Amino acid sequence: MSDRLTGIEVFVLSMRLGSLSAAARSMGMSPAMAAKHLGHLEERLGATLVHRTTRRLSLTEAGTEYLEKAGRILADLREAENEVSARSVVIEGLLRVNAPVTFGVMHLAPLIAEFARRQPGVSIELGLNDRFVDLLEERWDVAIRIGRLPDSTLIARKLAQVRMTLCAAPDYLERRGKPVSIHDLGHHNCLGYTLAPLVGDSIWGFGVDGGTRVPIRGTLNANNGEALVQAARAGLGIAYAPRFMTAAAIAAGELVELELDLPPIGLGAVHAVTHPTRRPAAKTRAWIDFLAEQMPTISGCW
């Protein structure tokens, strides 16, 4: 059974990390031994999981199906081990957490006091920026990612679903009129987010997958979503931002949520991510469990 699990782990890690040699390094074995375990797994299954070339690995149809199921098995096993070991492990030490600026200020910082009461042995270093950090190279224990995850090698736990809002201040709408169609946006001052994935600050995506793209123009572009929301509150123009940034202003009547003929893009979710080659320490697991418990209770943000 141990060899079978090792073979499964070699297979899953090699696909997540892109090569057998990378999987071997992370597991502390030679590439030849990793290849042997993978070969035994394929022999036992009676199916080829991976096409091997000197430059890359590619999944077969059987491998694609097996990877999804095997990944879940390893994740469930890791979770079971974590739950059992957490009962006897002392939770302490420095926890390095990275998160987007606005989300960290609005929703993580207020939770740290409660986490500190529950885990007095843990201290937190909170790093806030709006770029995707390299967890391994920059030594972050865990990062918060919002939206779709481009890096499939990371171990991710969903914390909350995120939806976008299109909104403007009441006085702006009185002056410029209320758009009713996505095509009306071309006549409005649209505030652009310069770090928007793929499209940048000149295009907004609509529909579940963002497949309908609308060119926009405006007098303010910024690399921080909260700056755009505050400018919209002041009446500058229309902001397109996650609901966790706009919910309070909408509830207070400072912003009006606009409903057009197509819904805002489905942004994805808030995830806590860790690197697959570093087994999360007890302090990291405790933090992620705490966030998974607390995030759904933040009213009106999701």
BELCORKA-V500379 format. One record per residue. N is the residue number from 1. PHI is phi in whole degrees, 0 to 359 (999 if undefined). PSI is psi in radians with two decimals (NA if undefined). NEAR is the number of other C-alpha atoms within 8 Angstrom. Layout:
N|PHI|PSI|NEAR, N|PHI|PSI|NEAR
//
This chain:
1|999|-0.65|4, 2|297|-0.76|5, 3|296|-0.64|7, 4|296|-0.80|8, 5|295|-0.65|8, 6|297|-0.74|9, 7|298|-0.73|13, 8|297|-0.76|11, 9|294|-0.71|9, 10|301|-0.79|15, 11|299|-0.89|10, 12|296|-0.80|11, 13|293|-0.65|12, 14|297|-0.61|13, 15|283|-0.62|9, 16|289|-0.65|9, 17|264|-0.19|9, 18|96|-0.11|10, 19|199|2.73|10, 20|294|-0.64|12, 21|295|-0.66|10, 22|294|-0.72|10, 23|297|-0.73|13, 24|298|-0.78|14, 25|300|-0.76|10, 26|293|-0.44|8, 27|261|-0.02|7, 28|72|0.65|6, 29|225|2.95|9, 30|282|2.70|9, 31|303|-0.63|10, 32|296|-0.71|6, 33|292|-0.68|9, 34|298|-0.76|15, 35|297|-0.63|9, 36|295|-0.77|8, 37|297|-0.71|12, 38|295|-0.71|12, 39|298|-0.73|8, 40|296|-0.67|9, 41|297|-0.82|11, 42|296|-0.68|11, 43|296|-0.74|8, 44|294|-0.65|6, 45|280|-0.36|6, 46|71|0.54|6, 47|209|2.56|7, 48|276|2.16|9, 49|265|-0.54|12, 50|224|2.33|9, 51|273|2.19|9, 52|253|2.32|7, 53|231|3.06|6, 54|291|-0.32|4, 55|251|-0.48|4, 56|202|2.89|8, 57|251|2.48|11, 58|223|2.46|7, 59|283|2.47|10, 60|279|3.06|10, 61|299|-0.75|7, 62|296|-0.67|10, 63|295|-0.67|11, 64|299|-0.79|10, 65|293|-0.73|8, 66|290|-0.60|9, 67|299|-0.78|10, 68|299|-0.80|8, 69|287|-0.70|8, 70|294|-0.65|10, 71|299|-0.70|9, 72|294|-0.68|8, 73|299|-0.84|8, 74|295|-0.67|9, 75|295|-0.74|8, 76|295|-0.71|8, 77|295|-0.74|8, 78|297|-0.72|8, 79|295|-0.73|8, 80|297|-0.74|8, 81|297|-0.74|8, 82|297|-0.73|10, 83|297|-0.72|8, 84|288|-0.81|8, 85|292|-0.51|8, 86|296|-0.42|9, 87|291|-0.46|6, 88|245|-0.04|6, 89|268|2.38|7, 90|282|2.21|6, 91|264|1.93|10, 92|201|2.96|11, 93|110|3.14|8, 94|275|2.24|8, 95|249|2.08|11, 96|261|2.01|12, 97|243|2.27|13, 98|247|2.48|13, 99|205|2.76|14, 100|300|2.61|12, 101|303|-1.04|10, 102|295|-0.76|10, 103|298|-0.72|11, 104|296|-0.76|11, 105|293|-0.80|9, 106|282|-0.64|8, 107|236|-0.42|8, 108|272|-0.86|9, 109|306|-0.75|9, 110|295|-0.36|8, 111|273|-0.30|8, 112|297|-0.62|8, 113|299|-0.76|8, 114|293|-0.70|7, 115|297|-0.70|10, 116|296|-0.61|11, 117|294|-0.65|7, 118|282|-0.60|6, 119|233|1.30|9, 120|295|-0.29|8, 121|276|-0.06|8, 122|253|2.30|12, 123|249|2.62|10, 124|241|2.34|8, 125|253|1.99|8, 126|257|2.00|8, 127|255|2.15|8, 128|245|2.13|9, 129|199|2.88|8, 130|255|0.43|10, 131|248|2.83|5, 132|278|1.93|5, 133|279|2.76|6, 134|270|1.87|8, 135|300|-0.74|12, 136|287|-0.86|7, 137|293|-0.64|5, 138|262|0.08|7, 139|62|0.71|8, 140|272|2.37|11, 141|287|-0.67|11, 142|206|2.56|13, 143|231|2.62|12, 144|261|2.18|12, 145|241|2.40|12, 146|242|2.26|11, 147|104|-2.88|9, 148|288|2.57|7, 149|263|1.88|7, 150|287|-0.41|4, 151|260|1.74|5, 152|284|-0.12|7, 153|282|-0.29|8, 154|283|2.59|10, 155|273|2.08|9, 156|240|2.47|8, 157|235|2.17|8, 158|287|2.31|10, 159|253|-0.63|12, 160|194|2.69|11, 161|274|2.49|9, 162|243|2.40|15, 163|232|2.65|12, 164|272|2.70|12, 165|230|2.54|13, 166|249|2.10|12, 167|210|2.78|12, 168|208|2.82|16, 169|286|2.61|15, 170|305|-0.71|11, 171|291|-0.56|7, 172|297|-0.77|12, 173|293|-0.56|10, 174|294|-0.67|8, 175|283|-0.70|6, 176|252|-0.16|7, 177|89|2.78|7, 178|260|2.08|7, 179|292|2.50|9, 180|242|-0.22|9, 181|228|2.68|9, 182|299|-0.45|10, 183|286|-0.32|6, 184|288|-0.33|9, 185|296|-0.42|11, 186|296|-0.27|8, 187|258|0.17|5, 188|239|2.84|11, 189|274|1.74|11, 190|259|2.24|13, 191|270|2.10|16, 192|264|2.46|16, 193|260|2.00|13, 194|288|-0.31|9, 195|262|0.19|8, 196|301|2.26|8, 197|297|2.45|5, 198|71|-0.92|4, 199|261|-0.28|8, 200|70|-2.62|11, 201|262|0.11|11, 202|251|-0.04|9, 203|221|2.40|10, 204|248|2.44|10, 205|259|2.48|11, 206|230|2.83|14, 207|91|2.91|12, 208|303|-0.75|9, 209|257|0.15|7, 210|72|0.31|11, 211|292|-0.43|8, 212|268|2.00|7, 213|249|2.32|9, 214|239|2.10|10, 215|295|2.41|8, 216|230|2.76|11, 217|223|2.61|11, 218|194|3.00|11, 219|265|0.05|7, 220|216|2.21|8, 221|239|2.50|11, 222|211|2.74|11, 223|264|0.30|8, 224|223|2.15|10, 225|295|-0.64|11, 226|295|-0.60|8, 227|299|-0.68|8, 228|291|-0.69|15, 229|296|-0.74|12, 230|295|-0.66|8, 231|294|-0.66|10, 232|295|-0.71|16, 233|301|-0.60|12, 234|280|-0.02|7, 235|95|0.23|11, 236|287|-0.70|9, 237|181|-2.76|14, 238|260|2.29|13, 239|252|2.55|14, 240|238|1.74|10, 241|216|2.77|11, 242|299|2.59|11, 243|297|-0.50|13, 244|294|-0.31|10, 245|272|-0.49|13, 246|252|-0.21|12, 247|303|-0.80|10, 248|295|-0.74|7, 249|291|-0.62|10, 250|294|-0.77|11, 251|297|-0.58|7, 252|276|-0.06|7, 253|80|0.14|8, 254|279|-0.41|10, 255|230|2.61|14, 256|247|2.21|10, 257|281|2.25|9, 258|265|2.37|11, 259|246|1.94|8, 260|259|-3.00|9, 261|282|-0.19|7, 262|230|2.48|9, 263|287|2.75|9, 264|300|2.76|13, 265|302|2.52|12, 266|282|1.86|11, 267|287|-0.41|11, 268|113|-2.24|10, 269|213|2.93|12, 270|269|2.20|13, 271|237|2.56|12, 272|262|2.21|13, 273|238|2.52|12, 274|229|2.86|13, 275|275|2.42|12, 276|292|-0.36|9, 277|272|-0.07|5, 278|241|1.96|6, 279|295|2.18|6, 280|301|2.29|9, 281|289|2.92|6, 282|302|-0.65|12, 283|296|-0.66|12, 284|292|-0.77|11, 285|297|-0.70|10, 286|296|-0.70|9, 287|295|-0.80|9, 288|294|-0.73|10, 289|299|-0.72|8, 290|297|-0.79|9, 291|296|-0.70|9, 292|297|-0.53|11, 293|284|-0.70|8, 294|275|-0.64|8, 295|303|-0.78|9, 296|296|-0.27|9, 297|273|-0.10|6, 298|281|1.77|7, 299|295|2.39|6, 300|79|-0.01|7, 301|267|-0.26|8, 302|242|NA|9
//
